[in-house]
Each structure stands twice: as structure tokens, then as C-alpha cells.
Amino acid sequence: MKYVVFNQTDGIMASPGSFDSKEKAEEFIKGFRERFKFQGYYFTSKMERIDPEDVELEILTEEEWQTI
């Protein structure tokens, strides 16, 4: 089974592709948050600055992603 990371905050795909395991998707999320912690905020599509921990990221199977 393959997994993707979806950014619920902005309604877009967060990961550039799929992952072979849920653990690798979780690692991507950790790295995603770290990148934005360095800059101090995440800039949403609604032009709001929020804490990177507040970005809603969801791990979905590729099948679940295709139904969105």
C-alpha cells in the first residue's frame, strides 16, 4: 500500500509523491514541520501566518486520496 500526505489546512497535497510506508509519510511530516519552524511560521493559502504545529496534515492511502 502507498501513502500520501494531504495538507487539510490549505486543501492541497503536501507530499511531492507517495511513500511506501506510513512510517515514511510520518517522517515527511516531521521534516515538513521542521522546515517551517526554522522560519518561525507557516504561511497558509489564506495569507495567515500560523505555527507549523497547527498545520493539519493527514496521511492517506493513495486510494483515499483519489476520492477527494
Secondary structure, DSSP 8 states (H G I E B T S, - for coil): --EEEEETTTTEE-SSS-BSSHHHHHHHHHHHHHHHHHHT-EE-TTS-EE-GGGS-EEEEEHHHHHT-
